[in-house]
């Protein structure tokens, strides 16, 4: 048997060093004209059609970037 063989253990990066996804917030008018509608955007669009509803946008998965 030879020494030095075994499992290689990778060290985890601290959470502050990991890359995170960044999404742009889009409003209901953007979701209405989207070429590839998603379920989250369509649900947001349906909620915004009610009179008096206030919305701040929904994160769009098509605008995902690494930060």
HELIX and SHEET records of a PDB file:
HELIX    1   1 UNK A   28  UNK A   32  1                                   5    
HELIX    2   2 UNK A   39  UNK A   48  1                                  10    
SHEET    1   A 2 UNK A  21  UNK A  26  0                                        
SHEET    2   A 2 UNK A  58  UNK A  66 -1                                        
END                                                                             
